[in-house]
Amino acid sequence: MNCSLAISPDLGIDAEEFLSAWNKDLASQDIARAKSAGSSPEEFIGLDPELMRQGMVFLAGIASTVALDIVKDLIKDRIKEILAGRGDSNAVPTFEVIAIQPCDKTIIVVKSKA
């Protein structure tokens, strides 16, 4: 299974920053390979184009036996590490990780909670 990942611009995490955090973590690497995905809004009909402003991440090679919830949990962990590494714990926004499945492609969206 492969999926695309879009991170809300509100969180201030671009694709390269997420890729670096994902690929440094052995547990994440065991689940999937992360790379930058050059995508246009036309490829993701129904997805807010603003989510692609900071770049998309492509997670490739996820074993079909790995539950999507495990992938979502790993994404949450990497996002939390990035935000915690910025040092201002008072400014860490809350966020949620949502899986959307248009047709046969899974898109995971990380968005901040209001």
C-alpha positions in Angstrom: 0.0 0.0 0.0 1.1 3.5 -0.7 -0.4 6.8 0.5 0.1 10.5 0.2 0.4 12.8 3.2 -0.7 16.4 3.4 0.2 18.5 6.5 -1.8 21.7 7.3 0.1 24.9 6.8 -1.1 26.0 10.2 1.4 23.6 11.8 4.4 25.1 10.0 5.9 21.8 9.0 7.0 21.4 5.4 7.4 18.1 3.5 11.2 18.1 3.9 11.1 18.6 7.6 8.6 15.7 8.0 10.7 13.5 5.7 13.8 14.1 7.7 12.0 13.2 11.0 10.3 10.1 9.4 13.5 8.8 7.8 15.6 9.2 11.0 13.2 7.0 13.0 13.8 3.2 12.6 10.2 2.3 13.5 8.9 4.6 10.8 11.4 3.3 8.3 10.3 -0.3 9.0 6.7 0.7 8.0 7.3 2.8 4.9 9.8 4.8 2.9 9.0 8.5 2.8 9.9 10.7 -0.1 8.8 14.1 -1.4 5.9 13.9 -3.8 5.7 16.5 -6.5 1.9 16.8 -6.8 -0.5 19.3 -8.2 -3.9 20.2 -6.9 -5.5 18.6 -9.9 -4.3 15.2 -8.8 -6.2 15.4 -5.5 -9.7 16.5 -6.4 -11.7 17.4 -3.3 -8.6 18.1 -1.2 -8.0 21.7 -0.2 -5.1 23.0 -2.4 -3.8 24.9 0.6 -2.8 21.6 2.2 -0.3 21.1 -0.6 1.4 24.5 -0.2 4.1 23.1 2.0 4.6 20.0 -0.1 3.2 16.5 -0.1 4.9 13.4 1.3 4.6 10.0 -0.3 4.8 6.9 1.9 5.7 3.9 -0.1 5.8 0.2 0.6 3.4 0.0 3.5 2.8 -3.7 4.1 -0.9 -4.6 3.5 -0.9 -6.3 6.9 0.0 -3.0 8.7 -3.2 -1.3 9.9 -3.7 2.3 8.8 -4.1 3.2 12.4 -0.5 2.2 13.0 0.7 4.5 10.2 -1.4 7.3 11.5 0.0 6.8 15.0 3.6 7.0 13.6 2.7 10.2 11.8 1.4 11.7 15.0 4.6 10.7 16.8 6.8 12.3 14.2 4.7 15.5 14.1 4.8 15.7 17.9 8.6 15.3 17.9 9.0 18.1 15.3 6.7 20.4 17.3 8.3 19.5 20.6 11.8 20.1 19.2 10.9 23.7 18.6 11.2 24.3 22.3 8.0 26.4 22.9 5.7 23.9 24.5 3.0 26.6 25.1 2.7 27.2 21.3 2.3 23.5 20.3 -1.0 23.3 18.5 -3.3 20.3 18.8 -3.9 18.4 15.6 -5.6 15.3 14.2 -4.6 12.8 11.6 -7.4 11.7 9.2 -7.3 9.1 6.4 -9.3 9.9 3.3 -9.8 7.2 0.6 -10.9 8.7 -2.7 -11.1 5.7 -5.1 -8.1 3.4 -4.5 -5.6 6.1 -3.2 -5.3 6.7 0.5 -4.6 10.3 1.5 -3.6 11.1 5.1 -4.3 14.6 6.2 -2.8 16.2 9.3 -4.8 19.3 10.3 -4.8 21.5 13.3 -7.8 21.5 15.6 -9.6 24.7 16.2 
